[in-house]
């Protein structure tokens, strides 16, 4: 459906804004991607403060149901003193005032040997 495609594209824009906020070390831009009252951005903001912290995201799955959606996101992160690592996250998204925001984020357990 057209609205599903637009919602997926808007979710991709949310990830791009999150990546840009992280690259700019802009805590307000990161927190703005989370639903009102959610503190999920706090962990990313704390990680961002670590020496050499880097983060990129990639949308790998998306399913929408009305004003809610689930996104599967590949997170790639590294620091000066730690090698690059890829994690998979499942994000619950909510649309509010025409914009998708992260309502809940869960990192999937890393399988042994996949680091």
PDB file as gemmi writes it, atoms N, CA and C in Angstrom:
CRYST1    1.000    1.000    1.000  90.00  90.00  90.00 P 1                      
ATOM      1  N   UNK A   1       0.827  -1.191   0.000  1.00  0.00           N  
ATOM      2  CA  UNK A   1       0.000   0.000   0.000  1.00  0.00           C  
ATOM      3  C   UNK A   1       0.864   1.244   0.000  1.00  0.00           C  
ATOM      4  N   UNK A   2       0.309   2.288  -0.549  1.00  0.00           N  
ATOM      5  CA  UNK A   2       1.052   3.540  -0.668  1.00  0.00           C  
ATOM      6  C   UNK A   2       1.443   4.094   0.701  1.00  0.00           C  
ATOM      7  N   UNK A   3       0.505   4.058   1.665  1.00  0.00           N  
ATOM      8  CA  UNK A   3       0.825   4.593   2.992  1.00  0.00           C  
ATOM      9  C   UNK A   3       1.909   3.768   3.675  1.00  0.00           C  
ATOM     10  N   UNK A   4       1.927   2.445   3.439  1.00  0.00           N  
ATOM     11  CA  UNK A   4       2.984   1.605   4.008  1.00  0.00           C  
ATOM     12  C   UNK A   4       4.349   2.002   3.445  1.00  0.00           C  
ATOM     13  N   UNK A   5       4.393   2.240   2.130  1.00  0.00           N  
ATOM     14  CA  UNK A   5       5.657   2.633   1.499  1.00  0.00           C  
ATOM     15  C   UNK A   5       6.120   3.986   2.031  1.00  0.00           C  
ATOM     16  N   UNK A   6       5.190   4.918   2.147  1.00  0.00           N  
ATOM     17  CA  UNK A   6       5.539   6.243   2.685  1.00  0.00           C  
ATOM     18  C   UNK A   6       6.002   6.139   4.136  1.00  0.00           C  
ATOM     19  N   UNK A   7       5.347   5.280   4.899  1.00  0.00           N  
ATOM     20  CA  UNK A   7       5.732   5.096   6.302  1.00  0.00           C  
ATOM     21  C   UNK A   7       7.120   4.488   6.404  1.00  0.00           C  
ATOM     22  N   UNK A   8       7.419   3.530   5.528  1.00  0.00           N  
ATOM     23  CA  UNK A   8       8.753   2.926   5.527  1.00  0.00           C  
ATOM     24  C   UNK A   8       9.801   3.980   5.171  1.00  0.00           C  
ATOM     25  N   UNK A   9       9.506   4.805   4.177  1.00  0.00           N  
ATOM     26  CA  UNK A   9      10.432   5.874   3.793  1.00  0.00           C  
ATOM     27  C   UNK A   9      10.619   6.871   4.936  1.00  0.00           C  
ATOM     28  N   UNK A  10       9.532   7.196   5.646  1.00  0.00           N  
ATOM     29  CA  UNK A  10       9.629   8.112   6.785  1.00  0.00           C  
ATOM     30  C   UNK A  10      10.463   7.492   7.903  1.00  0.00           C  
ATOM     31  N   UNK A  11      10.368   6.175   8.068  1.00  0.00           N  
ATOM     32  CA  UNK A  11      11.190   5.493   9.073  1.00  0.00           C  
ATOM     33  C   UNK A  11      12.657   5.563   8.686  1.00  0.00           C  
ATOM     34  N   UNK A  12      12.933   5.438   7.393  1.00  0.00           N  
ATOM     35  CA  UNK A  12      14.303   5.605   6.917  1.00  0.00           C  
ATOM     36  C   UNK A  12      14.817   7.009   7.196  1.00  0.00           C  
ATOM     37  N   UNK A  13      13.944   8.002   7.064  1.00  0.00           N  
ATOM     38  CA  UNK A  13      14.328   9.382   7.368  1.00  0.00           C  
ATOM     39  C   UNK A  13      14.601   9.547   8.860  1.00  0.00           C  
ATOM     40  N   UNK A  14      13.837   8.847   9.699  1.00  0.00           N  
ATOM     41  CA  UNK A  14      14.073   8.873  11.148  1.00  0.00           C  
ATOM     42  C   UNK A  14      15.473   8.345  11.449  1.00  0.00           C  
ATOM     43  N   UNK A  15      15.848   7.236  10.799  1.00  0.00           N  
ATOM     44  CA  UNK A  15      17.186   6.671  11.009  1.00  0.00           C  
ATOM     45  C   UNK A  15      18.267   7.641  10.534  1.00  0.00           C  
ATOM     46  N   UNK A  16      18.036   8.279   9.396  1.00  0.00           N  
ATOM     47  CA  UNK A  16      19.014   9.247   8.883  1.00  0.00           C  
ATOM     48  C   UNK A  16      19.180  10.409   9.865  1.00  0.00           C  
ATOM     49  N   UNK A  17      18.075  10.866  10.455  1.00  0.00           N  
ATOM     50  CA  UNK A  17      18.152  11.950  11.441  1.00  0.00           C  
ATOM     51  C   UNK A  17      18.892  11.494  12.693  1.00  0.00           C  
ATOM     52  N   UNK A  18      18.674  10.248  13.082  1.00  0.00           N  
ATOM     53  CA  UNK A  18      19.373   9.701  14.247  1.00  0.00           C  
ATOM     54  C   UNK A  18      20.872   9.620  13.977  1.00  0.00           C  
ATOM     55  N   UNK A  19      21.243   9.095  12.807  1.00  0.00           N  
ATOM     56  CA  UNK A  19      22.658   9.012  12.430  1.00  0.00           C  
ATOM     57  C   UNK A  19      23.299  10.403  12.377  1.00  0.00           C  
ATOM     58  N   UNK A  20      22.584  11.367  11.784  1.00  0.00           N  
ATOM     59  CA  UNK A  20      23.120  12.726  11.668  1.00  0.00           C  
ATOM     60  C   UNK A  20      23.286  13.363  13.046  1.00  0.00           C  
ATOM     61  N   UNK A  21      22.314  13.155  13.918  1.00  0.00           N  
ATOM     62  CA  UNK A  21      22.417  13.684  15.281  1.00  0.00           C  
ATOM     63  C   UNK A  21      23.603  13.098  16.018  1.00  0.00           C  
ATOM     64  N   UNK A  22      23.819  11.791  15.832  1.00  0.00           N  
ATOM     65  CA  UNK A  22      24.946  11.127  16.488  1.00  0.00           C  
ATOM     66  C   UNK A  22      26.265  11.669  15.940  1.00  0.00           C  
ATOM     67  N   UNK A  23      26.362  11.779  14.620  1.00  0.00           N  
ATOM     68  CA  UNK A  23      27.597  12.273  14.000  1.00  0.00           C  
ATOM     69  C   UNK A  23      27.902  13.706  14.437  1.00  0.00           C  
ATOM     70  N   UNK A  24      26.861  14.509  14.644  1.00  0.00           N  
ATOM     71  CA  UNK A  24      27.042  15.899  15.057  1.00  0.00           C  
ATOM     72  C   UNK A  24      27.181  16.040  16.573  1.00  0.00           C  
ATOM     73  N   UNK A  25      27.063  14.915  17.282  1.00  0.00           N  
ATOM     74  CA  UNK A  25      27.113  14.926  18.754  1.00  0.00           C  
ATOM     75  C   UNK A  25      26.025  15.848  19.320  1.00  0.00           C  
ATOM     76  N   UNK A  26      24.823  15.738  18.730  1.00  0.00           N  
ATOM     77  CA  UNK A  26      23.689  16.595  19.075  1.00  0.00           C  
ATOM     78  C   UNK A  26      22.662  15.794  19.871  1.00  0.00           C  
ATOM     79  N   UNK A  27      22.740  15.893  21.189  1.00  0.00           N  
ATOM     80  CA  UNK A  27      21.858  15.122  22.072  1.00  0.00           C  
ATOM     81  C   UNK A  27      20.389  15.450  21.833  1.00  0.00           C  
ATOM     82  N   UNK A  28      20.071  16.704  21.585  1.00  0.00           N  
ATOM     83  CA  UNK A  28      18.673  17.096  21.359  1.00  0.00           C  
ATOM     84  C   UNK A  28      18.125  16.458  20.083  1.00  0.00           C  
ATOM     85  N   UNK A  29      18.950  16.374  19.043  1.00  0.00           N  
ATOM     86  CA  UNK A  29      18.512  15.754  17.791  1.00  0.00           C  
ATOM     87  C   UNK A  29      18.255  14.263  17.981  1.00  0.00           C  
ATOM     88  N   UNK A  30      19.058  13.611  18.791  1.00  0.00           N  
ATOM     89  CA  UNK A  30      18.845  12.188  19.078  1.00  0.00           C  
ATOM     90  C   UNK A  30      17.563  12.007  19.875  1.00  0.00           C  
ATOM     91  N   UNK A  31      17.408  12.751  20.951  1.00  0.00           N  
ATOM     92  CA  UNK A  31      16.220  12.604  21.800  1.00  0.00           C  
ATOM     93  C   UNK A  31      14.948  12.928  21.029  1.00  0.00           C  
ATOM     94  N   UNK A  32      15.026  13.810  20.035  1.00  0.00           N  
ATOM     95  CA  UNK A  32      13.857  14.184  19.241  1.00  0.00           C  
ATOM     96  C   UNK A  32      13.302  13.021  18.425  1.00  0.00           C  
ATOM     97  N   UNK A  33      14.090  11.970  18.226  1.00  0.00           N  
ATOM     98  CA  UNK A  33      13.627  10.818  17.448  1.00  0.00           C  
ATOM     99  C   UNK A  33      12.840   9.823  18.301  1.00  0.00           C  
ATOM    100  N   UNK A  34      12.753  10.085  19.582  1.00  0.00           N  
ATOM    101  CA  UNK A  34      12.038   9.204  20.506  1.00  0.00           C  
ATOM    102  C   UNK A  34      10.710   9.837  20.897  1.00  0.00           C  
ATOM    103  N   UNK A  35       9.719   8.996  21.177  1.00  0.00           N  
ATOM    104  CA  UNK A  35       8.401   9.475  21.590  1.00  0.00           C  
ATOM    105  C   UNK A  35       8.505  10.312  22.851  1.00  0.00           C  
ATOM    106  N   UNK A  36       7.564  11.209  22.996  1.00  0.00           N  
ATOM    107  CA  UNK A  36       7.483  12.066  24.189  1.00  0.00           C  
ATOM    108  C   UNK A  36       7.515  11.211  25.444  1.00  0.00           C  
ATOM    109  N   UNK A  37       8.367  11.569  26.374  1.00  0.00           N  
ATOM    110  CA  UNK A  37       8.441  10.843  27.636  1.00  0.00           C  
ATOM    111  C   UNK A  37       9.333   9.616  27.608  1.00  0.00           C  
ATOM    112  N   UNK A  38       9.811   9.211  26.438  1.00  0.00           N  
ATOM    113  CA  UNK A  38      10.699   8.052  26.340  1.00  0.00           C  
ATOM    114  C   UNK A  38      12.124   8.483  26.651  1.00  0.00           C  
ATOM    115  N   UNK A  39      12.826   7.654  27.368  1.00  0.00           N  
ATOM    116  CA  UNK A  39      14.217   7.958  27.708  1.00  0.00           C  
ATOM    117  C   UNK A  39      15.179   7.099  26.897  1.00  0.00           C  
ATOM    118  N   UNK A  40      14.672   6.436  25.871  1.00  0.00           N  
ATOM    119  CA  UNK A  40      15.493   5.533  25.075  1.00  0.00           C  
ATOM    120  C   UNK A  40      16.704   6.194  24.450  1.00  0.00           C  
ATOM    121  N   UNK A  41      16.603   7.469  24.155  1.00  0.00           N  
ATOM    122  CA  UNK A  41      17.737   8.160  23.575  1.00  0.00           C  
ATOM    123  C   UNK A  41      18.884   8.351  24.546  1.00  0.00           C  
ATOM    124  N   UNK A  42      18.611   8.186  25.820  1.00  0.00           N  
ATOM    125  CA  UNK A  42      19.629   8.396  26.850  1.00  0.00           C  
ATOM    126  C   UNK A  42      20.826   7.477  26.658  1.00  0.00           C  
ATOM    127  N   UNK A  43      20.585   6.205  26.357  1.00  0.00           N  
ATOM    128  CA  UNK A  43      21.692   5.260  26.162  1.00  0.00           C  
ATOM    129  C   UNK A  43      22.545   5.656  24.967  1.00  0.00           C  
ATOM    130  N   UNK A  44      21.906   6.081  23.881  1.00  0.00           N  
ATOM    131  CA  UNK A  44      22.675   6.523  22.717  1.00  0.00           C  
ATOM    132  C   UNK A  44      23.477   7.777  23.038  1.00  0.00           C  
ATOM    133  N   UNK A  45      22.882   8.684  23.785  1.00  0.00           N  
ATOM    134  CA  UNK A  45      23.574   9.919  24.151  1.00  0.00           C  
ATOM    135  C   UNK A  45      24.778   9.610  25.039  1.00  0.00           C  
ATOM    136  N   UNK A  46      24.618   8.675  25.973  1.00  0.00           N  
ATOM    137  CA  UNK A  46      25.743   8.274  26.827  1.00  0.00           C  
ATOM    138  C   UNK A  46      26.836   7.603  25.997  1.00  0.00           C  
ATOM    139  N   UNK A  47      26.451   6.746  25.050  1.00  0.00           N  
ATOM    140  CA  UNK A  47      27.425   6.092  24.177  1.00  0.00           C  
ATOM    141  C   UNK A  47      28.151   7.134  23.327  1.00  0.00           C  
ATOM    142  N   UNK A  48      27.402   8.119  22.844  1.00  0.00           N  
ATOM    143  CA  UNK A  48      27.964   9.170  22.000  1.00  0.00           C  
ATOM    144  C   UNK A  48      29.107   9.905  22.704  1.00  0.00           C  
ATOM    145  N   UNK A  49      29.049  10.001  24.025  1.00  0.00           N  
ATOM    146  CA  UNK A  49      30.065  10.726  24.793  1.00  0.00           C  
ATOM    147  C   UNK A  49      31.369   9.945  24.944  1.00  0.00           C  
ATOM    148  N   UNK A  50      31.375   8.670  24.592  1.00  0.00           N  
ATOM    149  CA  UNK A  50      32.584   7.852  24.738  1.00  0.00           C  
ATOM    150  C   UNK A  50      33.591   8.197  23.645  1.00  0.00           C  
ATOM    151  N   UNK A  51      34.880   8.091  23.948  1.00  0.00           N  
ATOM    152  CA  UNK A  51      35.922   8.451  22.980  1.00  0.00           C  
ATOM    153  C   UNK A  51      35.805   7.658  21.672  1.00  0.00           C  
ATOM    154  N   UNK A  52      35.670   8.395  20.578  1.00  0.00           N  
ATOM    155  CA  UNK A  52      35.646   7.775  19.261  1.00  0.00           C  
ATOM    156  C   UNK A  52      34.389   7.002  18.933  1.00  0.00           C  
ATOM    157  N   UNK A  53      33.320   7.214  19.665  1.00  0.00           N  
ATOM    158  CA  UNK A  53      32.076   6.474  19.420  1.00  0.00           C  
ATOM    159  C   UNK A  53      31.540   6.776  18.026  1.00  0.00           C  
ATOM    160  N   UNK A  54      31.175   5.714  17.322  1.00  0.00           N  
ATOM    161  CA  UNK A  54      30.605   5.827  15.979  1.00  0.00           C  
ATOM    162  C   UNK A  54      29.371   4.940  15.902  1.00  0.00           C  
ATOM    163  N   UNK A  55      28.368   5.383  15.140  1.00  0.00           N  
ATOM    164  CA  UNK A  55      27.129   4.631  15.003  1.00  0.00           C  
ATOM    165  C   UNK A  55      26.541   4.857  13.626  1.00  0.00           C  
ATOM    166  N   UNK A  56      26.095   3.787  13.002  1.00  0.00           N  
ATOM    167  CA  UNK A  56      25.290   3.882  11.787  1.00  0.00           C  
ATOM    168  C   UNK A  56      24.125   2.919  11.935  1.00  0.00           C  
ATOM    169  N   UNK A  57      23.030   3.246  11.274  1.00  0.00           N  
ATOM    170  CA  UNK A  57      21.837   2.409  11.326  1.00  0.00           C  
ATOM    171  C   UNK A  57      21.393   2.073   9.910  1.00  0.00           C  
ATOM    172  N   UNK A  58      20.699   0.941   9.796  1.00  0.00           N  
ATOM    173  CA  UNK A  58      20.152   0.533   8.493  1.00  0.00           C  
ATOM    174  C   UNK A  58      18.840  -0.185   8.742  1.00  0.00           C  
ATOM    175  N   UNK A  59      17.789   0.256   8.080  1.00  0.00           N  
ATOM    176  CA  UNK A  59      16.479  -0.368   8.194  1.00  0.00           C  
ATOM    177  C   UNK A  59      16.484  -1.665   7.396  1.00  0.00           C  
ATOM    178  N   UNK A  60      16.204  -2.785   8.062  1.00  0.00           N  
ATOM    179  CA  UNK A  60      16.205  -4.079   7.374  1.00  0.00           C  
ATOM    180  C   UNK A  60      14.826  -4.726   7.332  1.00  0.00           C  
ATOM    181  N   UNK A  61      13.875  -4.174   8.073  1.00  0.00           N  
ATOM    182  CA  UNK A  61      12.517  -4.708   8.050  1.00  0.00           C  
ATOM    183  C   UNK A  61      11.544  -3.675   8.579  1.00  0.00           C  
ATOM    184  N   UNK A  62      10.299  -3.742   8.082  1.00  0.00           N  
ATOM    185  CA  UNK A  62       9.304  -2.762   8.503  1.00  0.00           C  
ATOM    186  C   UNK A  62       7.917  -3.348   8.322  1.00  0.00           C  
ATOM    187  N   UNK A  63       7.090  -3.241   9.354  1.00  0.00           N  
ATOM    188  CA  UNK A  63       5.695  -3.674   9.279  1.00  0.00           C  
ATOM    189  C   UNK A  63       4.850  -2.650  10.016  1.00  0.00           C  
ATOM    190  N   UNK A  64       3.828  -2.131   9.327  1.00  0.00           N  
ATOM    191  CA  UNK A  64       2.979  -1.082   9.897  1.00  0.00           C  
ATOM    192  C   UNK A  64       1.585  -1.618  10.155  1.00  0.00           C  
ATOM    193  N   UNK A  65       0.986  -1.126  11.248  1.00  0.00           N  
ATOM    194  CA  UNK A  65      -0.404  -1.429  11.571  1.00  0.00           C  
ATOM    195  C   UNK A  65      -1.026  -0.145  12.107  1.00  0.00           C  
ATOM    196  N   UNK A  66      -1.661   0.613  11.242  1.00  0.00           N  
ATOM    197  CA  UNK A  66      -2.255   1.881  11.653  1.00  0.00           C  
ATOM    198  C   UNK A  66      -1.192   2.889  12.039  1.00  0.00           C  
ATOM    199  N   UNK A  67      -1.305   3.400  13.250  1.00  0.00           N  
ATOM    200  CA  UNK A  67      -0.377   4.420  13.736  1.00  0.00           C  
ATOM    201  C   UNK A  67       0.805   3.820  14.491  1.00  0.00           C  
ATOM    202  N   UNK A  68       0.971   2.510  14.387  1.00  0.00           N  
ATOM    203  CA  UNK A  68       2.095   1.815  15.029  1.00  0.00           C  
ATOM    204  C   UNK A  68       2.842   1.019  13.971  1.00  0.00           C  
ATOM    205  N   UNK A  69       4.107   0.762  14.234  1.00  0.00           N  
ATOM    206  CA  UNK A  69       4.914  -0.032  13.308  1.00  0.00           C  
ATOM    207  C   UNK A  69       6.047  -0.684  14.088  1.00  0.00           C  
ATOM    208  N   UNK A  70       6.593  -1.735  13.495  1.00  0.00           N  
ATOM    209  CA  UNK A  70       7.796  -2.361  14.029  1.00  0.00           C  
ATOM    210  C   UNK A  70       8.862  -2.277  12.955  1.00  0.00           C  
ATOM    211  N   UNK A  71      10.040  -1.848  13.362  1.00  0.00           N  
ATOM    212  CA  UNK A  71      11.170  -1.746  12.443  1.00  0.00           C  
ATOM    213  C   UNK A  71      12.296  -2.627  12.955  1.00  0.00           C  
ATOM    214  N   UNK A  72      12.898  -3.360  12.050  1.00  0.00           N  
ATOM    215  CA  UNK A  72      14.105  -4.103  12.378  1.00  0.00           C  
ATOM    216  C   UNK A  72      15.264  -3.271  11.853  1.00  0.00           C  
ATOM    217  N   UNK A  73      16.210  -3.001  12.733  1.00  0.00           N  
ATOM    218  CA  UNK A  73      17.289  -2.071  12.421  1.00  0.00           C  
ATOM    219  C   UNK A  73      18.629  -2.725  12.718  1.00  0.00           C  
ATOM    220  N   UNK A  74      19.542  -2.645  11.756  1.00  0.00           N  
ATOM    221  CA  UNK A  74      20.909  -3.088  12.000  1.00  0.00           C  
ATOM    222  C   UNK A  74      21.692  -1.884  12.518  1.00  0.00           C  
ATOM    223  N   UNK A  75      22.259  -2.036  13.703  1.00  0.00           N  
ATOM    224  CA  UNK A  75      23.086  -0.994  14.314  1.00  0.00           C  
ATOM    225  C   UNK A  75      24.542  -1.408  14.190  1.00  0.00           C  
ATOM    226  N   UNK A  76      25.367  -0.550  13.648  1.00  0.00           N  
ATOM    227  CA  UNK A  76      26.801  -0.796  13.592  1.00  0.00           C  
ATOM    228  C   UNK A  76      27.456   0.269  14.456  1.00  0.00           C  
ATOM    229  N   UNK A  77      28.209  -0.199  15.455  1.00  0.00           N  
ATOM    230  CA  UNK A  77      28.838   0.771  16.348  1.00  0.00           C  
ATOM    231  C   UNK A  77      30.270   0.354  16.640  1.00  0.00           C  
ATOM    232  N   UNK A  78      31.057   1.344  17.027  1.00  0.00           N  
ATOM    233  CA  UNK A  78      32.464   1.118  17.377  1.00  0.00           C  
ATOM    234  C   UNK A  78      32.931   2.291  18.221  1.00  0.00           C  
ATOM    235  N   UNK A  79      34.077   2.090  18.847  1.00  0.00           N  
ATOM    236  CA  UNK A  79      34.745   3.150  19.613  1.00  0.00           C  
ATOM    237  C   UNK A  79      36.230   3.045  19.316  1.00  0.00           C  
ATOM    238  N   UNK A  80      36.990   4.034  19.772  1.00  0.00           N  
ATOM    239  CA  UNK A  80      38.432   4.005  19.553  1.00  0.00           C  
ATOM    240  C   UNK A  80      39.054   2.729  20.107  1.00  0.00           C  
ATOM    241  N   UNK A  81      38.610   2.302  21.273  1.00  0.00           N  
ATOM    242  CA  UNK A  81      39.208   1.149  21.956  1.00  0.00           C  
ATOM    243  C   UNK A  81      38.405  -0.140  21.797  1.00  0.00           C  
ATOM    244  N   UNK A  82      37.440  -0.162  20.882  1.00  0.00           N  
ATOM    245  CA  UNK A  82      36.617  -1.363  20.694  1.00  0.00           C  
ATOM    246  C   UNK A  82      36.364  -1.562  19.205  1.00  0.00           C  
ATOM    247  N   UNK A  83      36.396  -2.804  18.749  1.00  0.00           N  
ATOM    248  CA  UNK A  83      36.172  -3.063  17.332  1.00  0.00           C  
ATOM    249  C   UNK A  83      34.714  -2.825  16.948  1.00  0.00           C  
ATOM    250  N   UNK A  84      34.500  -2.700  15.655  1.00  0.00           N  
ATOM    251  CA  UNK A  84      33.148  -2.534  15.129  1.00  0.00           C  
ATOM    252  C   UNK A  84      32.308  -3.760  15.473  1.00  0.00           C  
ATOM    253  N   UNK A  85      31.062  -3.507  15.809  1.00  0.00           N  
ATOM    254  CA  UNK A  85      30.136  -4.592  16.134  1.00  0.00           C  
ATOM    255  C   UNK A  85      28.788  -4.280  15.494  1.00  0.00           C  
ATOM    256  N   UNK A  86      28.135  -5.322  14.990  1.00  0.00           N  
ATOM    257  CA  UNK A  86      26.797  -5.167  14.413  1.00  0.00           C  
ATOM    258  C   UNK A  86      25.785  -5.835  15.328  1.00  0.00           C  
ATOM    259  N   UNK A  87      24.732  -5.105  15.609  1.00  0.00           N  
ATOM    260  CA  UNK A  87      23.648  -5.610  16.435  1.00  0.00           C  
ATOM    261  C   UNK A  87      22.339  -5.437  15.680  1.00  0.00           C  
ATOM    262  N   UNK A  88      21.375  -6.251  16.016  1.00  0.00           N  
ATOM    263  CA  UNK A  88      20.041  -6.101  15.454  1.00  0.00           C  
ATOM    264  C   UNK A  88      19.115  -5.607  16.554  1.00  0.00           C  
ATOM    265  N   UNK A  89      18.347  -4.593  16.227  1.00  0.00           N  
ATOM    266  CA  UNK A  89      17.388  -4.039  17.185  1.00  0.00           C  
ATOM    267  C   UNK A  89      15.994  -4.123  16.588  1.00  0.00           C  
ATOM    268  N   UNK A  90      15.027  -4.261  17.457  1.00  0.00           N  
ATOM    269  CA  UNK A  90      13.626  -4.221  17.049  1.00  0.00           C  
ATOM    270  C   UNK A  90      13.026  -2.993  17.719  1.00  0.00           C  
ATOM    271  N   UNK A  91      12.575  -2.074  16.895  1.00  0.00           N  
ATOM    272  CA  UNK A  91      12.032  -0.821  17.394  1.00  0.00           C  
ATOM    273  C   UNK A  91      10.532  -0.781  17.186  1.00  0.00           C  
ATOM    274  N   UNK A  92       9.830  -0.401  18.231  1.00  0.00           N  
ATOM    275  CA  UNK A  92       8.404  -0.125  18.117  1.00  0.00           C  
ATOM    276  C   UNK A  92       8.286   1.363  17.823  1.00  0.00           C  
ATOM    277  N   UNK A  93       7.605   1.685  16.747  1.00  0.00           N  
ATOM    278  CA  UNK A  93       7.444   3.074  16.330  1.00  0.00           C  
ATOM    279  C   UNK A  93       5.991   3.497  16.498  1.00  0.00           C  
ATOM    280  N   UNK A  94       5.782   4.739  16.800  1.00  0.00           N  
ATOM    281  CA  UNK A  94       4.442   5.325  16.889  1.00  0.00           C  
ATOM    282  C   UNK A  94       4.435   6.597  16.053  1.00  0.00           C  
ATOM    283  N   UNK A  95       3.329   6.781  15.342  1.00  0.00           N  
ATOM    284  CA  UNK A  95       3.189   8.007  14.557  1.00  0.00           C  
ATOM    285  C   UNK A  95       2.376   8.998  15.375  1.00  0.00           C  
ATOM    286  N   UNK A  96       2.939  10.171  15.537  1.00  0.00           N  
ATOM    287  CA  UNK A  96       2.284  11.228  16.297  1.00  0.00           C  
ATOM    288  C   UNK A  96       2.501  12.538  15.560  1.00  0.00           C  
ATOM    289  N   UNK A  97       1.435  13.260  15.332  1.00  0.00           N  
ATOM    290  CA  UNK A  97       1.509  14.538  14.607  1.00  0.00           C  
ATOM    291  C   UNK A  97       2.209  14.365  13.259  1.00  0.00           C  
ATOM    292  N   UNK A  98       1.957  13.235  12.605  1.00  0.00           N  
ATOM    293  CA  UNK A  98       2.485  12.987  11.272  1.00  0.00           C  
ATOM    294  C   UNK A  98       3.922  12.509  11.203  1.00  0.00           C  
ATOM    295  N   UNK A  99       4.565  12.294  12.346  1.00  0.00           N  
ATOM    296  CA  UNK A  99       5.972  11.866  12.345  1.00  0.00           C  
ATOM    297  C   UNK A  99       6.124  10.560  13.117  1.00  0.00           C  
ATOM    298  N   UNK A 100       6.958   9.676  12.606  1.00  0.00           N  
ATOM    299  CA  UNK A 100       7.263   8.432  13.307  1.00  0.00           C  
ATOM    300  C   UNK A 100       8.333   8.704  14.354  1.00  0.00           C  
ATOM    301  N   UNK A 101       8.132   8.152  15.543  1.00  0.00           N  
ATOM    302  CA  UNK A 101       9.089   8.276  16.635  1.00  0.00           C  
ATOM    303  C   UNK A 101       9.289   6.905  17.267  1.00  0.00           C  
ATOM    304  N   UNK A 102      10.439   6.697  17.869  1.00  0.00           N  
ATOM    305  CA  UNK A 102      10.757   5.431  18.528  1.00  0.00           C  
ATOM    306  C   UNK A 102      10.060   5.415  19.883  1.00  0.00           C  
ATOM    307  N   UNK A 103       9.175   4.428  20.079  1.00  0.00           N  
ATOM    308  CA  UNK A 103       8.453   4.294  21.349  1.00  0.00           C  
ATOM    309  C   UNK A 103       9.146   3.295  22.267  1.00  0.00           C  
ATOM    310  N   UNK A 104       9.808   2.317  21.670  1.00  0.00           N  
ATOM    311  CA  UNK A 104      10.507   1.300  22.458  1.00  0.00           C  
ATOM    312  C   UNK A 104      11.572   0.672  21.568  1.00  0.00           C  
ATOM    313  N   UNK A 105      12.698   0.353  22.139  1.00  0.00           N  
ATOM    314  CA  UNK A 105      13.785  -0.264  21.381  1.00  0.00           C  
ATOM    315  C   UNK A 105      14.348  -1.425  22.179  1.00  0.00           C  
ATOM    316  N   UNK A 106      14.484  -2.560  21.507  1.00  0.00           N  
ATOM    317  CA  UNK A 106      15.032  -3.755  22.148  1.00  0.00           C  
ATOM    318  C   UNK A 106      16.162  -4.278  21.271  1.00  0.00           C  
ATOM    319  N   UNK A 107      17.329  -4.469  21.872  1.00  0.00           N  
ATOM    320  CA  UNK A 107      18.468  -5.061  21.167  1.00  0.00           C  
ATOM    321  C   UNK A 107      18.329  -6.576  21.260  1.00  0.00           C  
ATOM    322  N   UNK A 108      18.399  -7.235  20.116  1.00  0.00           N  
ATOM    323  CA  UNK A 108      18.323  -8.693  20.123  1.00  0.00           C  
ATOM    324  C   UNK A 108      19.644  -9.267  20.622  1.00  0.00           C  
ATOM    325  N   UNK A 109      19.583 -10.376  21.356  1.00  0.00           N  
ATOM    326  CA  UNK A 109      20.822 -10.993  21.850  1.00  0.00           C  
ATOM    327  C   UNK A 109      21.759 -11.339  20.693  1.00  0.00           C  
ATOM    328  N   UNK A 110      23.036 -11.175  20.940  1.00  0.00           N  
ATOM    329  CA  UNK A 110      24.053 -11.490  19.939  1.00  0.00           C  
ATOM    330  C   UNK A 110      24.363 -12.976  20.019  1.00  0.00           C  
ATOM    331  N   UNK A 111      24.293 -13.645  18.876  1.00  0.00           N  
ATOM    332  CA  UNK A 111      24.627 -15.068  18.840  1.00  0.00           C  
ATOM    333  C   UNK A 111      26.124 -15.239  19.066  1.00  0.00           C  
ATOM    334  N   UNK A 112      26.489 -16.244  19.819  1.00  0.00           N  
ATOM    335  CA  UNK A 112      27.904 -16.525  20.104  1.00  0.00           C  
ATOM    336  C   UNK A 112      28.661 -16.704  18.795  1.00  0.00           C  
ATOM    337  N   UNK A 113      29.787 -16.045  18.670  1.00  0.00           N  
ATOM    338  CA  UNK A 113      30.616 -16.174  17.480  1.00  0.00           C  
ATOM    339  C   UNK A 113      30.263 -15.207  16.367  1.00  0.00           C  
ATOM    340  N   UNK A 114      29.247 -14.347  16.567  1.00  0.00           N  
ATOM    341  CA  UNK A 114      28.867 -13.430  15.497  1.00  0.00           C  
ATOM    342  C   UNK A 114      29.393 -12.024  15.719  1.00  0.00           C  
ATOM    343  N   UNK A 115      30.225 -11.827  16.692  1.00  0.00           N  
ATOM    344  CA  UNK A 115      30.785 -10.494  16.954  1.00  0.00           C  
ATOM    345  C   UNK A 115      31.963 -10.230  16.085  1.00  0.00           C  
TER     346      UNK A 115                                                      
END                                                                             
